Amino acid sequence: MAELAFFIDYSRCIGCRACVQACEECDTHRGRSMIHLEVIERDDSVQTAPQVCMHCKDPICARVCPADAIKQTPDGVTQSALKPRCIGCSNCVVACPFGVPRYYADIDQMMKCDYCYDRTSVGKRPMCATVCPSQALAFTTLEEIQRTRRGKPVARFTFGEEAVETKVFVVVPEGTRDLRPSLVQIGAGSEREAPHPSYDVADLLEQT
Amino acid sequence: MARLPVPVVDLVKRFGPHAQREPAGGWSTRGEPDRLVKTHCCFCGQQCGIQLKVKADKVIGFEPWEDFPFNQGKLCPKGVKRYLQDASPDRLLSPLERVEGEGFREIAWDAALDRVAGEIRRIQGQHGPDAFAVLTGASLTNEKAYLMGKFARVAVRTANIDYNGRLCMVSAGAASKKVFGIDRSANPWSDIPKAEAILVAGSNVAECAPITTEYLWQARENGAKLIVLDPRLTPIARTVDLFIPVRPGGDIGVFNAMLHVMIERGWIDRRFLAEHTTGWETVEETVRRYTPEVGARIAGVPPALIVKAAEIWGPAHSSFLLHARGIEHHTKGVENCLAALNIVLATGRIGREGCGYAMITGQGNGQGAREQGQKCDQLPGSRDIENPEHRRTIAEVWGVPEPSIPRKGLSAVPLVEAIHDGRIKGLLLICFNPMVSLPDQRFVGEALERLEHFTVIDFFLSETAHFADVVLPGSLMEEDEGTTTNVEGRVIHHRRAVPPPAGAREDWRIICDLAARLGAGDKFAYRDTRAIFEELRVASRGGISDYSGITWERIDAEKGVFWPCPSIDHPGTPRLYEGPRFGHPDGKAHLHAVEWRPAAEEPDQEYPVILTTGRVVAHYLSGTQTRRIGGLVDQTPEPYCEIHPRLAARHGIAKDDFVKVESRRGAVIVRALVTTTIRPDTVFVPYHWPLTRAANRCTNRAIDPVSNIPEFKVCAVRLSRAERPDDAIARLAPEAGGVR
């Protein structure tokens, strides 16, 4: 059987938060959700974006950890900080280009999406991707994604000069060459320069 | 004497809603379940398959059920968190009776049932049989829906029984019956991804039917073009090929003008129309006047959008129409659906793979609960209560003389009006929370206060139960065995995961016990709910919704069976109208020409803005269940007023300000959600909350003349910036009607 992999397709997301609610229900999470569901700019859009850990091949969070608390499994899953080692410095929180790790003061530990390791390591699909009603989050084979979707799965991102390869794929529109995400500070004015389709209903009504 | 015995704040303190955030015993002690029970979500008509984790007779969590074909493991947040209602501290564990000045006092089951039966007979003795009414719900299983219809006609012997599906599926159902002779979605969901063109009319699929999203996206991956018709830019609308931001109530402008363009361009299947339909000539004549410009004026959108819709829909080889409450919650709800069905039939694209239409059922058993005879005009098997032959059939099944079956009674809104004006004096209510869900809340409250006797069966003390004289603690879906019928017409099996907690009883036992006290025990001597289903099968035989070939064993083995299924060896009917052969005796579909007309209350100088209401994804109906589930409360704690920045600016309203939304009937004060994703002439407030946070304080109780659905989607309001409310109700938790 072909290997199962994780795919995110932001264009499918409907912001229902089933992923967030289901992540809390994973037995090892005990009510704490590790997935982030970002509401982009509700003032002028309904766009939302789910963010699981991308599980970088060479995880930046682990590289910057001064306490060597962040470990990768042999099959490439980057785990939450080890409780006895984590010193709560939040280097990983700041360094992650995808904004995934989060420091929880109540338990003095960084926790993050761990690919539902208790499930995926025994052949079950992760909670979030199993329940996702829009299948913006999908856990299936690369062949199945290529067969059933028009978009192209990509697992290589370039941030400035740095290329990051990940275990998790993002499905991008056909014809996208490479992914070079850039930082946009919401509310600082710089988002106006970013590509920005109009979701203003008043504009639609004034079209001729 | 159905007034609140003590102030509402005191009732909330004792009975909730309190938001339950952890499973029974807490997160850390949850551990491994004793067993997994394959069943279905209790919320919404999608009825997703789910496995409930059970430990020591408590539901402690869930596991996706990936083999169930409809949702394949997918769930929305309501399904994910549904199990938490089992741990709610608000659960009613004893019958209660109202005590003036004290609240509610626990009483024994026998005393409670004796009192209810006594009040039914006293009121009927004094004021006639129809002075006692029964209101029910569409979240009941098929078995319970069947039982309630029989209970009202055979045990209580009242004509006045109706159900809250009156607020949901009746416009769609009436239109479907008029056009096709059958009230059911025409196609299984597996046809959606096979369509080239899809029109979603008045359905916020992402929030109200989330699982359907993947079917739409899969169609798009396959190359389909998607059109969405909605006053709000919903999550689905954000990325579709064509979004038409229609003015609430302007849908006929779009449908008729689309048809106008399709006729002009020759995208009409005239051979199909001639051979398999009636009424086309009048439709063609009518839509001749609906040029894109005329349609656009009615719809409040640019004509180019309507032309583009026709250009997507007209030439496609296959197509699928989905419609829901957005076009149905109108005083012309049935006409809106008829106009939508005209564009389906004009192309002849129905009754084939990838070609057809569906109405998206709202409530859990929105489909099945409207077939088993708890509607005021209906008997089991979707039979007509005024049809002599249908009456004889059911009288025989029930073992009663045909004349003893009452005639057609009042539908929900007129029934509440009859309570208000004193014609109905007593009410038994189950699975319905009109003090959140009915329009014109002040009027509904006044009506309930005039009842001489009011009994409520519920598992939590709903805002409506606050008014009760007697409350009987019933059962959750996971505590009883039965069937429902999903949005596709697929009959499915809800398994019992746990027994009701000590003190509560299965709803059907309560009804049978009451029937016995009313002298009809021999007609309600069921051993279990399977026995009710077996009788339902017999009663439905030969009816439109024929379940006679469906058994619980077949449902389990085949993962659901689609009605009609007239015999054990019949495979069931996932797709209707193949051939094509429609449900009318002539085998044809009957088109109806429709002219647009205004809503009962259009905006004017005094009330210049349209209020439209609806759901959010985290809550279900009146919130009796979901406002008690922590994760869902936290996701959407309170209602809000979605308002375009232009309209907000005119009223000096900024983001997160409180805004007073006021109609001729009442007002609600909620936070403003200022966003460009709604028409500037319309505001939206979701309706799941009670008291001074109830959107239905504003809505209009005008109803469609055919379906009797209220006009939830259009009423006239004015807006003003308000101070943060600080009264006793505002200080309650948001799930109880307060503000954060």
Boltz contact constraints between the chains, C-beta under 6 A:
constraints:
  - contact:
      token1: [A, 11]
      token2: [B, 239]
      max_distance: 6.0
  - contact:
      token1: [A, 12]
      token2: [B, 217]
      max_distance: 6.0
  - contact:
      token1: [A, 14]
      token2: [B, 206]
      max_distance: 6.0
  - contact:
      token1: [A, 14]
      token2: [B, 213]
      max_distance: 6.0
  - contact:
      token1: [A, 14]
      token2: [B, 235]
      max_distance: 6.0
  - contact:
      token1: [A, 15]
      token2: [B, 235]
      max_distance: 6.0
  - contact:
      token1: [A, 16]
      token2: [B, 76]
      max_distance: 6.0
  - contact:
      token1: [A, 16]
      token2: [B, 210]
      max_distance: 6.0
  - contact:
      token1: [A, 16]
      token2: [B, 617]
      max_distance: 6.0
  - contact:
      token1: [A, 17]
      token2: [B, 77]
      max_distance: 6.0
  - contact:
      token1: [A, 17]
      token2: [B, 635]
      max_distance: 6.0
  - contact:
      token1: [A, 18]
      token2: [B, 75]
      max_distance: 6.0
  - contact:
      token1: [A, 18]
      token2: [B, 76]
      max_distance: 6.0
  - contact:
      token1: [A, 18]
      token2: [B, 77]
      max_distance: 6.0
  - contact:
      token1: [A, 18]
      token2: [B, 80]
      max_distance: 6.0
  - contact:
      token1: [A, 21]
      token2: [B, 77]
      max_distance: 6.0
  - contact:
      token1: [A, 21]
      token2: [B, 80]
      max_distance: 6.0
  - contact:
      token1: [A, 21]
      token2: [B, 81]
      max_distance: 6.0
  - contact:
      token1: [A, 21]
      token2: [B, 631]
      max_distance: 6.0
  - contact:
      token1: [A, 22]
      token2: [B, 80]
      max_distance: 6.0
  - contact:
      token1: [A, 30]
      token2: [B, 27]
      max_distance: 6.0
  - contact:
      token1: [A, 31]
      token2: [B, 27]
      max_distance: 6.0
  - contact:
      token1: [A, 42]
      token2: [B, 675]
      max_distance: 6.0
  - contact:
      token1: [A, 43]
      token2: [B, 675]
      max_distance: 6.0
  - contact:
      token1: [A, 44]
      token2: [B, 676]
      max_distance: 6.0
  - contact:
      token1: [A, 46]
      token2: [B, 235]
      max_distance: 6.0
  - contact:
      token1: [A, 46]
      token2: [B, 238]
      max_distance: 6.0
  - contact:
      token1: [A, 46]
      token2: [B, 677]
      max_distance: 6.0
  - contact:
      token1: [A, 130]
      token2: [B, 64]
      max_distance: 6.0
  - contact:
      token1: [A, 130]
      token2: [B, 73]
      max_distance: 6.0
  - contact:
      token1: [A, 131]
      token2: [B, 64]
      max_distance: 6.0
  - contact:
      token1: [A, 131]
      token2: [B, 74]
      max_distance: 6.0
  - contact:
      token1: [A, 131]
      token2: [B, 75]
      max_distance: 6.0
  - contact:
      token1: [A, 133]
      token2: [B, 74]
      max_distance: 6.0
  - contact:
      token1: [A, 133]
      token2: [B, 76]
      max_distance: 6.0
  - contact:
      token1: [A, 133]
      token2: [B, 210]
      max_distance: 6.0
  - contact:
      token1: [A, 133]
      token2: [B, 211]
      max_distance: 6.0
  - contact:
      token1: [A, 133]
      token2: [B, 213]
      max_distance: 6.0
  - contact:
      token1: [A, 134]
      token2: [B, 213]
      max_distance: 6.0
  - contact:
      token1: [A, 134]
      token2: [B, 214]
      max_distance: 6.0
  - contact:
      token1: [A, 135]
      token2: [B, 214]
      max_distance: 6.0
  - contact:
      token1: [A, 148]
      token2: [B, 221]
      max_distance: 6.0
  - contact:
      token1: [A, 149]
      token2: [B, 221]
      max_distance: 6.0
  - contact:
      token1: [A, 150]
      token2: [B, 221]
      max_distance: 6.0
  - contact:
      token1: [A, 199]
      token2: [B, 233]
      max_distance: 6.0
  - contact:
      token1: [A, 199]
      token2: [B, 677]
      max_distance: 6.0
  - contact:
      token1: [A, 200]
      token2: [B, 676]
      max_distance: 6.0
  - contact:
      token1: [A, 201]
      token2: [B, 233]
      max_distance: 6.0
  - contact:
      token1: [A, 201]
      token2: [B, 245]
      max_distance: 6.0
  - contact:
      token1: [A, 201]
      token2: [B, 678]
      max_distance: 6.0
  - contact:
      token1: [A, 201]
      token2: [B, 679]
      max_distance: 6.0
  - contact:
      token1: [A, 202]
      token2: [B, 680]
      max_distance: 6.0
  - contact:
      token1: [A, 204]
      token2: [B, 245]
      max_distance: 6.0
  - contact:
      token1: [A, 207]
      token2: [B, 302]
      max_distance: 6.0
  - contact:
      token1: [A, 208]
      token2: [B, 302]
      max_distance: 6.0
